[in-house]
Amino acid sequence: MRNSVRKLRSSQGLSQGQLGTALGVSRQTINAIETERYTPSLPLALSMAKFFEVSVEEMFHVDESPADDHDQ
């Protein structure tokens, strides 16, 4: 699952540590989310979206296969 966390965090001038503190998670968790090695829980994803004032769908993007394009 792709995400825009790094872009959103950087646009607000926050370090990974500062964002982690604001959300109650570690800097390492933020790094793992940004590098797409970890998909956050739904409560954390909702907290992140609320923090950045965007929808969860704007922040996280499911990779779609070409076959999915025909279903839309």
All heavy atoms as a GROMACS GRO file, in nm:
protein
  560
    1MET      N    1   0.084  -0.118   0.000
    1MET     CA    2   0.000   0.000   0.000
    1MET      C    3   0.089   0.124   0.000
    1MET      O    4   0.175   0.139   0.085
    1MET     CB    5  -0.091  -0.003   0.124
    1MET     CG    6  -0.178   0.120   0.135
    1MET     SD    7  -0.294   0.115   0.269
    1MET     CE    8  -0.398  -0.017   0.219
    2ARG      N    9   0.067   0.208  -0.097
    2ARG     CA   10   0.144   0.332  -0.107
    2ARG      C   11   0.083   0.438  -0.016
    2ARG      O   12  -0.034   0.430   0.019
    2ARG     CB   13   0.146   0.380  -0.251
    2ARG     CG   14   0.214   0.281  -0.346
    2ARG     CD   15   0.217   0.332  -0.486
    2ARG     NE   16   0.339   0.340  -0.560
    2ARG     CZ   17   0.464   0.310  -0.525
    2ARG    NH1   18   0.492   0.273  -0.406
    2ARG    NH2   19   0.564   0.320  -0.608
    3ASN      N   20   0.165   0.538   0.022
    3ASN     CA   21   0.112   0.644   0.106
    3ASN      C   22   0.183   0.776   0.082
    3ASN      O   23   0.289   0.780   0.020
    3ASN     CB   24   0.119   0.603   0.254
    3ASN     CG   25   0.260   0.597   0.306
    3ASN    OD1   26   0.326   0.698   0.323
    3ASN    ND2   27   0.309   0.476   0.332
    4SER      N   28   0.122   0.882   0.132
    4SER     CA   29   0.175   1.018   0.116
    4SER      C   30   0.223   1.075   0.248
    4SER      O   31   0.232   1.197   0.262
    4SER     CB   32   0.064   1.108   0.060
    4SER     OG   33   0.014   1.058  -0.060
    5VAL      N   34   0.255   0.990   0.343
    5VAL     CA   35   0.291   1.037   0.477
    5VAL      C   36   0.416   1.125   0.473
    5VAL      O   37   0.417   1.234   0.532
    5VAL     CB   38   0.308   0.920   0.576
    5VAL    CG1   39   0.353   0.969   0.712
    5VAL    CG2   40   0.176   0.842   0.588
    6ARG      N   41   0.521   1.082   0.405
    6ARG     CA   42   0.644   1.161   0.401
    6ARG      C   43   0.618   1.299   0.341
    6ARG      O   44   0.664   1.400   0.392
    6ARG     CB   45   0.752   1.088   0.322
    6ARG     CG   46   0.882   1.170   0.311
    6ARG     CD   47   0.994   1.093   0.247
    6ARG     NE   48   1.040   0.996   0.345
    6ARG     CZ   49   1.091   0.876   0.316
    6ARG    NH1   50   1.102   0.838   0.191
    6ARG    NH2   51   1.131   0.795   0.411
    7LYS      N   52   0.544   1.304   0.232
    7LYS     CA   53   0.513   1.431   0.166
    7LYS      C   54   0.435   1.523   0.260
    7LYS      O   55   0.468   1.641   0.273
    7LYS     CB   56   0.432   1.404   0.039
    7LYS     CG   57   0.390   1.526  -0.036
    7LYS     CD   58   0.308   1.487  -0.158
    7LYS     CE   59   0.246   1.608  -0.223
    7LYS     NZ   60   0.156   1.571  -0.331
    8LEU      N   61   0.334   1.469   0.327
    8LEU     CA   62   0.253   1.549   0.419
    8LEU      C   63   0.336   1.596   0.538
    8LEU      O   64   0.328   1.712   0.578
    8LEU     CB   65   0.133   1.468   0.468
    8LEU     CG   66   0.026   1.439   0.362
    8LEU    CD1   67  -0.067   1.328   0.409
    8LEU    CD2   68  -0.052   1.565   0.331
    9ARG      N   69   0.418   1.508   0.592
    9ARG     CA   70   0.503   1.543   0.707
    9ARG      C   71   0.602   1.651   0.669
    9ARG      O   72   0.618   1.752   0.739
    9ARG     CB   73   0.577   1.418   0.759
    9ARG     CG   74   0.674   1.448   0.871
    9ARG     CD   75   0.750   1.324   0.913
    9ARG     NE   76   0.827   1.261   0.807
    9ARG     CZ   77   0.944   1.306   0.762
    9ARG    NH1   78   0.998   1.416   0.810
    9ARG    NH2   79   1.009   1.239   0.667
   10SER      N   80   0.669   1.633   0.556
   10SER     CA   81   0.769   1.730   0.511
   10SER      C   82   0.706   1.866   0.482
   10SER      O   83   0.767   1.969   0.511
   10SER     CB   84   0.839   1.678   0.386
   10SER     OG   85   0.914   1.562   0.416
   11SER      N   86   0.586   1.865   0.426
   11SER     CA   87   0.520   1.992   0.392
   11SER      C   88   0.489   2.075   0.517
   11SER      O   89   0.475   2.196   0.508
   11SER     CB   90   0.392   1.967   0.313
   11SER     OG   91   0.290   1.914   0.396
   12GLN      N   92   0.482   2.008   0.632
   12GLN     CA   93   0.457   2.080   0.757
   12GLN      C   94   0.585   2.102   0.837
   12GLN      O   95   0.580   2.151   0.950
   12GLN     CB   96   0.353   2.005   0.841
   12GLN     CG   97   0.217   2.007   0.773
   12GLN     CD   98   0.104   1.972   0.866
   12GLN    OE1   99   0.120   1.963   0.986
   12GLN    NE2  100  -0.013   1.953   0.810
   13GLY      N  101   0.699   2.063   0.779
   13GLY     CA  102   0.827   2.086   0.845
   13GLY      C  103   0.849   2.003   0.969
   13GLY      O  104   0.922   2.044   1.060
   14LEU      N  105   0.788   1.885   0.974
   14LEU     CA  106   0.801   1.799   1.090
   14LEU      C  107   0.905   1.690   1.067
   14LEU      O  108   0.916   1.636   0.957
   14LEU     CB  109   0.667   1.730   1.121
   14LEU     CG  110   0.550   1.821   1.160
   14LEU    CD1  111   0.421   1.741   1.162
   14LEU    CD2  112   0.577   1.885   1.294
   15SER      N  113   0.976   1.654   1.172
   15SER     CA  114   1.065   1.538   1.166
   15SER      C  115   0.982   1.412   1.192
   15SER      O  116   0.867   1.421   1.240
   15SER     CB  117   1.175   1.548   1.273
   15SER     OG  118   1.118   1.533   1.402
   16GLN      N  119   1.038   1.297   1.162
   16GLN     CA  120   0.968   1.172   1.191
   16GLN      C  121   0.942   1.162   1.342
   16GLN      O  122   0.835   1.117   1.383
   16GLN     CB  123   1.050   1.053   1.144
   16GLN     CG  124   1.055   1.040   0.993
   16GLN     CD  125   1.140   0.924   0.946
   16GLN    OE1  126   1.223   0.872   1.020
   16GLN    NE2  127   1.121   0.883   0.822
   17GLY      N  128   1.038   1.204   1.422
   17GLY     CA  129   1.023   1.200   1.567
   17GLY      C  130   0.911   1.290   1.616
   17GLY      O  131   0.833   1.251   1.704
   18GLN      N  132   0.902   1.408   1.559
   18GLN     CA  133   0.796   1.502   1.599
   18GLN      C  134   0.658   1.446   1.564
   18GLN      O  135   0.564   1.456   1.643
   18GLN     CB  136   0.816   1.638   1.532
   18GLN     CG  137   0.934   1.715   1.586
   18GLN     CD  138   0.968   1.836   1.501
   18GLN    OE1  139   0.962   1.832   1.378
   18GLN    NE2  140   1.004   1.945   1.567
   19LEU      N  141   0.646   1.388   1.445
   19LEU     CA  142   0.518   1.329   1.405
   19LEU      C  143   0.485   1.211   1.495
   19LEU      O  144   0.372   1.196   1.539
   19LEU     CB  145   0.521   1.287   1.258
   19LEU     CG  146   0.392   1.222   1.206
   19LEU    CD1  147   0.271   1.314   1.226
   19LEU    CD2  148   0.408   1.183   1.060
   20GLY      N  149   0.584   1.127   1.520
   20GLY     CA  150   0.562   1.013   1.608
   20GLY      C  151   0.512   1.056   1.746
   20GLY      O  152   0.417   0.999   1.800
   21THR      N  153   0.576   1.159   1.802
   21THR     CA  154   0.535   1.210   1.933
   21THR      C  155   0.391   1.261   1.929
   21THR      O  156   0.311   1.232   2.018
   21THR     CB  157   0.630   1.322   1.980
   21THR    OG1  158   0.761   1.267   1.994
   21THR    CG2  159   0.585   1.383   2.111
   22ALA      N  160   0.356   1.333   1.824
   22ALA     CA  161   0.221   1.388   1.810
   22ALA      C  162   0.116   1.277   1.800
   22ALA      O  163   0.003   1.294   1.846
   22ALA     CB  164   0.213   1.479   1.689
   23LEU      N  165   0.156   1.164   1.743
   23LEU     CA  166   0.061   1.054   1.722
   23LEU      C  167   0.073   0.944   1.827
   23LEU      O  168  -0.004   0.848   1.825
   23LEU     CB  169   0.082   0.994   1.582
   23LEU     CG  170   0.053   1.087   1.466
   23LEU    CD1  171   0.097   1.024   1.334
   23LEU    CD2  172  -0.094   1.124   1.462
   24GLY      N  173   0.171   0.956   1.917
   24GLY     CA  174   0.188   0.856   2.022
   24GLY      C  175   0.254   0.728   1.976
   24GLY      O  176   0.230   0.621   2.032
   25VAL      N  177   0.338   0.738   1.872
   25VAL     CA  178   0.413   0.622   1.823
   25VAL      C  179   0.560   0.660   1.810
   25VAL      O  180   0.596   0.777   1.823
   25VAL     CB  181   0.359   0.571   1.686
   25VAL    CG1  182   0.214   0.526   1.698
   25VAL    CG2  183   0.373   0.676   1.577
   26SER      N  184   0.644   0.564   1.784
   26SER     CA  185   0.788   0.591   1.774
   26SER      C  186   0.826   0.648   1.638
   26SER      O  187   0.752   0.635   1.539
   26SER     CB  188   0.867   0.462   1.796
   26SER     OG  189   0.847   0.373   1.688
   27ARG      N  190   0.944   0.709   1.634
   27ARG     CA  191   1.000   0.757   1.507
   27ARG      C  192   1.017   0.640   1.411
   27ARG      O  193   0.994   0.652   1.291
   27ARG     CB  194   1.135   0.826   1.532
   27ARG     CG  195   1.201   0.876   1.403
   27ARG     CD  196   1.350   0.896   1.416
   27ARG     NE  197   1.423   0.774   1.445
   27ARG     CZ  198   1.454   0.679   1.355
   27ARG    NH1  199   1.416   0.692   1.229
   27ARG    NH2  200   1.522   0.573   1.390
   28GLN      N  201   1.054   0.525   1.466
   28GLN     CA  202   1.075   0.406   1.383
   28GLN      C  203   0.946   0.362   1.316
   28GLN      O  204   0.946   0.316   1.201
   28GLN     CB  205   1.134   0.291   1.467
   28GLN     CG  206   1.276   0.316   1.513
   28GLN     CD  207   1.286   0.397   1.642
   28GLN    OE1  208   1.189   0.451   1.694
   28GLN    NE2  209   1.408   0.405   1.696
   29THR      N  210   0.834   0.377   1.386
   29THR     CA  211   0.704   0.343   1.327
   29THR      C  212   0.674   0.435   1.210
   29THR      O  213   0.631   0.389   1.103
   29THR     CB  214   0.592   0.350   1.432
   29THR    OG1  215   0.618   0.254   1.534
   29THR    CG2  216   0.455   0.325   1.370
   30ILE      N  217   0.698   0.564   1.227
   30ILE     CA  218   0.675   0.660   1.118
   30ILE      C  219   0.765   0.625   1.000
   30ILE      O  220   0.720   0.624   0.885
   30ILE     CB  221   0.699   0.805   1.166
   30ILE    CG1  222   0.604   0.842   1.280
   30ILE    CG2  223   0.686   0.903   1.048
   30ILE    CD1  224   0.456   0.831   1.249
   31ASN      N  225   0.891   0.593   1.027
   31ASN     CA  226   0.983   0.556   0.920
   31ASN      C  227   0.933   0.432   0.846
   31ASN      O  228   0.935   0.428   0.722
   31ASN     CB  229   1.124   0.532   0.977
   31ASN     CG  230   1.222   0.493   0.869
   31ASN    OD1  231   1.238   0.375   0.839
   31ASN    ND2  232   1.285   0.592   0.809
   32ALA      N  233   0.887   0.333   0.919
   32ALA     CA  234   0.840   0.209   0.856
   32ALA      C  235   0.716   0.234   0.770
   32ALA      O  236   0.701   0.175   0.663
   32ALA     CB  237   0.810   0.104   0.963
   33ILE      N  238   0.628   0.323   0.816
   33ILE     CA  239   0.510   0.358   0.736
   33ILE      C  240   0.553   0.431   0.609
   33ILE      O  241   0.508   0.399   0.498
   33ILE     CB  242   0.412   0.443   0.818
   33ILE    CG1  243   0.352   0.359   0.933
   33ILE    CG2  244   0.301   0.500   0.729
   33ILE    CD1  245   0.276   0.440   1.036
   34GLU      N  246   0.641   0.530   0.623
   34GLU     CA  247   0.686   0.609   0.507
   34GLU      C  248   0.757   0.524   0.403
   34GLU      O  249   0.744   0.550   0.283
   34GLU     CB  250   0.778   0.721   0.552
   34GLU     CG  251   0.707   0.832   0.624
   34GLU     CD  252   0.796   0.949   0.661
   34GLU    OE1  253   0.919   0.943   0.638
   34GLU    OE2  254   0.742   1.049   0.711
   35THR      N  255   0.832   0.425   0.448
   35THR     CA  256   0.906   0.340   0.353
   35THR      C  257   0.823   0.219   0.310
   35THR      O  258   0.874   0.131   0.243
   35THR     CB  259   1.040   0.294   0.414
   35THR    OG1  260   1.014   0.225   0.537
   35THR    CG2  261   1.132   0.413   0.439
   36GLU      N  262   0.695   0.219   0.349
   36GLU     CA  263   0.599   0.116   0.309
   36GLU      C  264   0.638  -0.024   0.353
   36GLU      O  265   0.606  -0.122   0.288
   36GLU     CB  266   0.571   0.126   0.159
   36GLU     CG  267   0.515   0.262   0.122
   36GLU     CD  268   0.507   0.289  -0.027
   36GLU    OE1  269   0.546   0.202  -0.107
   36GLU    OE2  270   0.462   0.400  -0.061
   37ARG      N  271   0.710  -0.032   0.467
   37ARG     CA  272   0.742  -0.162   0.526
   37ARG      C  273   0.638  -0.202   0.629
   37ARG      O  274   0.638  -0.314   0.677
   37ARG     CB  275   0.881  -0.160   0.592
   37ARG     CG  276   0.994  -0.149   0.492
   37ARG     CD  277   1.130  -0.149   0.559
   37ARG     NE  278   1.152  -0.022   0.630
   37ARG     CZ  279   1.171  -0.011   0.762
   37ARG    NH1  280   1.173  -0.117   0.838
   37ARG    NH2  281   1.189   0.108   0.817
   38TYR      N  282   0.550  -0.108   0.664
   38TYR     CA  283   0.449  -0.132   0.767
   38TYR      C  284   0.322  -0.057   0.729
   38TYR      O  285   0.328   0.061   0.695
   38TYR     CB  286   0.501  -0.083   0.903
   38TYR     CG  287   0.400  -0.085   1.015
   38TYR    CD1  288   0.356  -0.205   1.071
   38TYR    CD2  289   0.347   0.033   1.066
   38TYR    CE1  290   0.264  -0.207   1.173
   38TYR    CE2  291   0.255   0.032   1.170
   38TYR     CZ  292   0.213  -0.089   1.222
   38TYR     OH  293   0.122  -0.090   1.324
   39THR      N  294   0.209  -0.126   0.733
   39THR     CA  295   0.080  -0.064   0.712
   39THR      C  296   0.019  -0.037   0.849
   39THR      O  297   0.005  -0.130   0.928
   39THR     CB  298  -0.014  -0.155   0.630
   39THR    OG1  299   0.049  -0.182   0.503
   39THR    CG2  300  -0.149  -0.090   0.607
   40PRO      N  301  -0.013   0.088   0.878
   40PRO     CA  302  -0.063   0.119   1.012
   40PRO      C  303  -0.200   0.058   1.038
   40PRO      O  304  -0.275   0.029   0.945
   40PRO     CB  305  -0.072   0.272   1.012
   40PRO     CG  306  -0.090   0.309   0.869
   40PRO     CD  307  -0.011   0.207   0.792
   41SER      N  308  -0.231   0.043   1.167
   41SER     CA  309  -0.363  -0.003   1.206
   41SER      C  310  -0.466   0.102   1.165
   41SER      O  311  -0.432   0.218   1.139
   41SER     CB  312  -0.368  -0.021   1.359
   41SER     OG  313  -0.351   0.106   1.422
   42LEU      N  314  -0.590   0.062   1.160
   42LEU     CA  315  -0.696   0.157   1.124
   42LEU      C  316  -0.701   0.275   1.222
   42LEU      O  317  -0.706   0.390   1.176
   42LEU     CB  318  -0.831   0.086   1.117
   42LEU     CG  319  -0.950   0.175   1.078
   42LEU    CD1  320  -0.926   0.245   0.945
   42LEU    CD2  321  -1.076   0.092   1.075
   43PRO      N  322  -0.695   0.253   1.354
   43PRO     CA  323  -0.695   0.369   1.444
   43PRO      C  324  -0.578   0.465   1.420
   43PRO      O  325  -0.596   0.587   1.423
   43PRO     CB  326  -0.687   0.307   1.585
   43PRO     CG  327  -0.746   0.172   1.568
   43PRO     CD  328  -0.704   0.128   1.430
   44LEU      N  329  -0.459   0.412   1.390
   44LEU     CA  330  -0.344   0.499   1.363
   44LEU      C  331  -0.363   0.571   1.231
   44LEU      O  332  -0.335   0.690   1.219
   44LEU     CB  333  -0.214   0.419   1.365
   44LEU     CG  334  -0.087   0.499   1.334
   44LEU    CD1  335  -0.073   0.621   1.425
   44LEU    CD2  336   0.036   0.408   1.347
   45ALA      N  337  -0.412   0.501   1.128
   45ALA     CA  338  -0.436   0.566   0.999
   45ALA      C  339  -0.537   0.678   1.013
   45ALA      O  340  -0.519   0.786   0.955
   45ALA     CB  341  -0.484   0.463   0.896
   46LEU      N  342  -0.642   0.657   1.091
   46LEU     CA  343  -0.742   0.761   1.114
   46LEU      C  344  -0.682   0.879   1.189
   46LEU      O  345  -0.711   0.995   1.158
   46LEU     CB  346  -0.862   0.704   1.190
   46LEU     CG  347  -0.949   0.605   1.110
   46LEU    CD1  348  -1.049   0.536   1.204
   46LEU    CD2  349  -1.019   0.673   0.996
   47SER      N  350  -0.598   0.850   1.288
   47SER     CA  351  -0.532   0.958   1.364
   47SER      C  352  -0.441   1.041   1.274
   47SER      O  353  -0.437   1.164   1.284
   47SER     CB  354  -0.450   0.900   1.479
   47SER     OG  355  -0.533   0.843   1.576
   48MET      N  356  -0.369   0.973   1.184
   48MET     CA  357  -0.280   1.042   1.092
   48MET      C  358  -0.361   1.132   0.998
   48MET      O  359  -0.324   1.247   0.975
   48MET     CB  360  -0.197   0.942   1.012
   48MET     CG  361  -0.102   0.863   1.098
   48MET     SD  362  -0.016   0.736   1.005
   48MET     CE  363   0.120   0.834   0.943
   49ALA      N  364  -0.470   1.079   0.945
   49ALA     CA  365  -0.554   1.157   0.854
   49ALA      C  366  -0.611   1.280   0.925
   49ALA      O  367  -0.611   1.390   0.870
   49ALA     CB  368  -0.666   1.070   0.798
   50LYS      N  369  -0.655   1.260   1.047
   50LYS     CA  370  -0.710   1.373   1.124
   50LYS      C  371  -0.600   1.476   1.152
   50LYS      O  372  -0.622   1.596   1.138
   50LYS     CB  373  -0.769   1.323   1.256
   50LYS     CG  374  -0.836   1.430   1.337
   50LYS     CD  375  -0.902   1.372   1.461
   50LYS     CE  376  -0.970   1.483   1.540
   50LYS     NZ  377  -1.038   1.431   1.658
   51PHE      N  378  -0.481   1.430   1.187
   51PHE     CA  379  -0.369   1.520   1.215
   51PHE      C  380  -0.338   1.608   1.094
   51PHE      O  381  -0.318   1.728   1.106
   51PHE     CB  382  -0.245   1.438   1.256
   51PHE     CG  383  -0.125   1.522   1.286
   51PHE    CD1  384  -0.105   1.575   1.412
   51PHE    CD2  385  -0.031   1.549   1.187
   51PHE    CE1  386   0.006   1.653   1.441
   51PHE    CE2  387   0.080   1.628   1.214
   51PHE     CZ  388   0.098   1.680   1.342
   52PHE      N  389  -0.335   1.546   0.975
   52PHE     CA  390  -0.301   1.619   0.853
   52PHE      C  391  -0.422   1.683   0.785
   52PHE      O  392  -0.409   1.748   0.682
   52PHE     CB  393  -0.228   1.528   0.754
   52PHE     CG  394  -0.088   1.493   0.796
   52PHE    CD1  395  -0.054   1.363   0.827
   52PHE    CD2  396   0.010   1.590   0.806
   52PHE    CE1  397   0.075   1.330   0.865
   52PHE    CE2  398   0.139   1.559   0.844
   52PHE     CZ  399   0.172   1.428   0.874
   53GLU      N  400  -0.541   1.659   0.840
   53GLU     CA  401  -0.665   1.715   0.785
   53GLU      C  402  -0.688   1.672   0.641
   53GLU      O  403  -0.720   1.754   0.553
   53GLU     CB  404  -0.668   1.868   0.801
   53GLU     CG  405  -0.661   1.912   0.946
   53GLU     CD  406  -0.662   2.063   0.964
   53GLU    OE1  407  -0.635   2.137   0.867
   53GLU    OE2  408  -0.691   2.105   1.077
   54VAL      N  409  -0.669   1.543   0.617
   54VAL     CA  410  -0.698   1.483   0.487
   54VAL      C  411  -0.777   1.355   0.513
   54VAL      O  412  -0.785   1.308   0.625
   54VAL     CB  413  -0.568   1.449   0.407
   54VAL    CG1  414  -0.489   1.574   0.376
   54VAL    CG2  415  -0.483   1.347   0.480
   55SER      N  416  -0.834   1.298   0.409
   55SER     CA  417  -0.904   1.171   0.425
   55SER      C  418  -0.801   1.057   0.424
   55SER      O  419  -0.689   1.072   0.372
   55SER     CB  420  -1.006   1.150   0.314
   55SER     OG  421  -0.941   1.128   0.190
   56VAL      N  422  -0.840   0.945   0.480
   56VAL     CA  423  -0.753   0.826   0.478
   56VAL      C  424  -0.723   0.788   0.333
   56VAL      O  425  -0.610   0.753   0.299
   56VAL     CB  426  -0.817   0.709   0.555
   56VAL    CG1  427  -0.737   0.581   0.538
   56VAL    CG2  428  -0.831   0.743   0.702
   57GLU      N  429  -0.824   0.802   0.246
   57GLU     CA  430  -0.806   0.767   0.105
   57GLU      C  431  -0.706   0.858   0.036
   57GLU      O  432  -0.637   0.815  -0.058
   57GLU     CB  433  -0.940   0.773   0.030
   57GLU     CG  434  -1.039   0.667   0.073
   57GLU     CD  435  -1.121   0.707   0.197
   57GLU    OE1  436  -1.101   0.818   0.252
   57GLU    OE2  437  -1.202   0.625   0.241
   58GLU      N  438  -0.696   0.984   0.080
   58GLU     CA  439  -0.598   1.075   0.022
   58GLU      C  440  -0.456   1.040   0.067
   58GLU      O  441  -0.360   1.065  -0.005
   58GLU     CB  442  -0.627   1.220   0.064
   58GLU     CG  443  -0.749   1.280   0.000
   58GLU     CD  444  -0.780   1.417   0.055
   58GLU    OE1  445  -0.852   1.427   0.156
   58GLU    OE2  446  -0.730   1.515  -0.005
   59MET      N  447  -0.445   0.983   0.185
   59MET     CA  448  -0.314   0.953   0.243
   59MET      C  449  -0.262   0.815   0.202
   59MET      O  450  -0.144   0.798   0.178
   59MET     CB  451  -0.322   0.961   0.396
   59MET     CG  452  -0.188   0.943   0.462
   59MET     SD  453  -0.198   0.962   0.639
   59MET     CE  454  -0.257   1.127   0.653
   60PHE      N  455  -0.351   0.717   0.192
   60PHE     CA  456  -0.312   0.579   0.161
   60PHE      C  457  -0.377   0.535   0.030
   60PHE      O  458  -0.495   0.559   0.007
   60PHE     CB  459  -0.353   0.485   0.275
   60PHE     CG  460  -0.281   0.515   0.402
   60PHE    CD1  461  -0.340   0.596   0.498
   60PHE    CD2  462  -0.153   0.467   0.425
   60PHE    CE1  463  -0.272   0.627   0.616
   60PHE    CE2  464  -0.085   0.498   0.542
   60PHE     CZ  465  -0.145   0.578   0.637
   61HIS      N  466  -0.297   0.472  -0.055
   61HIS     CA  467  -0.341   0.434  -0.189
   61HIS      C  468  -0.316   0.285  -0.210
   61HIS      O  469  -0.202   0.241  -0.205
   61HIS     CB  470  -0.266   0.512  -0.296
   61HIS     CG  471  -0.241   0.655  -0.257
   61HIS    ND1  472  -0.336   0.754  -0.270
   61HIS    CD2  473  -0.133   0.714  -0.202
   61HIS    CE1  474  -0.285   0.868  -0.225
   61HIS    NE2  475  -0.163   0.847  -0.184
   62VAL      N  476  -0.420   0.211  -0.237
   62VAL     CA  477  -0.406   0.069  -0.265
   62VAL      C  478  -0.354   0.055  -0.407
   62VAL      O  479  -0.407   0.117  -0.499
   62VAL     CB  480  -0.541  -0.004  -0.249
   62VAL    CG1  481  -0.527  -0.152  -0.286
   62VAL    CG2  482  -0.594   0.011  -0.108
   63ASP      N  483  -0.249  -0.026  -0.422
   63ASP     CA  484  -0.198  -0.054  -0.557
   63ASP      C  485  -0.301  -0.139  -0.630
   63ASP      O  486  -0.340  -0.244  -0.581
   63ASP     CB  487  -0.064  -0.128  -0.551
   63ASP     CG  488   0.048  -0.040  -0.502
   63ASP    OD1  489   0.040   0.083  -0.522
   63ASP    OD2  490   0.144  -0.093  -0.443
   64GLU      N  491  -0.342  -0.092  -0.745
   64GLU     CA  492  -0.440  -0.166  -0.822
   64GLU      C  493  -0.374  -0.233  -0.941
   64GLU      O  494  -0.291  -0.173  -1.008
   64GLU     CB  495  -0.551  -0.073  -0.871
   64GLU     CG  496  -0.632  -0.012  -0.758
   64GLU     CD  497  -0.744   0.077  -0.807
   64GLU    OE1  498  -0.771   0.078  -0.928
   64GLU    OE2  499  -0.802   0.145  -0.723
   65SER      N  500  -0.414  -0.355  -0.968
   65SER     CA  501  -0.362  -0.426  -1.084
   65SER      C  502  -0.439  -0.380  -1.207
   65SER      O  503  -0.550  -0.329  -1.196
   65SER     CB  504  -0.376  -0.577  -1.065
   65SER     OG  505  -0.514  -0.611  -1.065
   66PRO      N  506  -0.383  -0.398  -1.326
   66PRO     CA  507  -0.452  -0.356  -1.448
   66PRO      C  508  -0.591  -0.416  -1.460
   66PRO      O  509  -0.682  -0.355  -1.512
   66PRO     CB  510  -0.360  -0.404  -1.560
   66PRO     CG  511  -0.225  -0.409  -1.497
   66PRO     CD  512  -0.250  -0.448  -1.353
   67ALA      N  513  -0.613  -0.538  -1.409
   67ALA     CA  514  -0.745  -0.602  -1.417
   67ALA      C  515  -0.849  -0.524  -1.339
   67ALA      O  516  -0.966  -0.523  -1.374
   67ALA     CB  517  -0.736  -0.747  -1.365
   68ASP      N  518  -0.807  -0.457  -1.231
   68ASP     CA  519  -0.900  -0.379  -1.150
   68ASP      C  520  -0.956  -0.260  -1.226
   68ASP      O  521  -1.065  -0.214  -1.196
   68ASP     CB  522  -0.832  -0.328  -1.021
   68ASP     CG  523  -0.798  -0.440  -0.925
   68ASP    OD1  524  -0.860  -0.548  -0.937
   68ASP    OD2  525  -0.712  -0.419  -0.838
   69ASP      N  526  -0.884  -0.208  -1.322
   69ASP     CA  527  -0.928  -0.091  -1.398
   69ASP      C  528  -1.057  -0.120  -1.475
   69ASP      O  529  -1.136  -0.031  -1.498
   69ASP     CB  530  -0.819  -0.046  -1.496
   69ASP     CG  531  -0.696   0.009  -1.424
   69ASP    OD1  532  -0.707   0.046  -1.305
   69ASP    OD2  533  -0.593   0.019  -1.489
   70HIS      N  534  -1.078  -0.244  -1.513
   70HIS     CA  535  -1.198  -0.279  -1.589
   70HIS      C  536  -1.322  -0.286  -1.502
   70HIS      O  537  -1.433  -0.280  -1.553
   70HIS     CB  538  -1.176  -0.413  -1.661
   70HIS     CG  539  -1.064  -0.408  -1.759
   70HIS    ND1  540  -1.065  -0.332  -1.873
   70HIS    CD2  541  -0.943  -0.470  -1.757
   70HIS    CE1  542  -0.952  -0.348  -1.938
   70HIS    NE2  543  -0.876  -0.430  -1.869
   71ASP      N  544  -1.302  -0.300  -1.373
   71ASP     CA  545  -1.414  -0.313  -1.281
   71ASP      C  546  -1.471  -0.180  -1.238
   71ASP      O  547  -1.573  -0.174  -1.171
   71ASP     CB  548  -1.373  -0.393  -1.156
   71ASP     CG  549  -1.333  -0.535  -1.189
   71ASP    OD1  550  -1.380  -0.586  -1.293
   71ASP    OD2  551  -1.257  -0.595  -1.112
   72GLN      N  552  -1.408  -0.070  -1.272
   72GLN     CA  553  -1.452   0.061  -1.221
   72GLN      C  554  -1.549   0.128  -1.312
   72GLN      O  555  -1.552   0.124  -1.424
   72GLN     CB  556  -1.331   0.151  -1.198
   72GLN     CG  557  -1.243   0.095  -1.090
   72GLN     CD  558  -1.121   0.185  -1.068
   72GLN    OE1  559  -1.106   0.293  -1.125
   72GLN    NE2  560  -1.031   0.139  -0.983
   0.00000   0.00000   0.00000
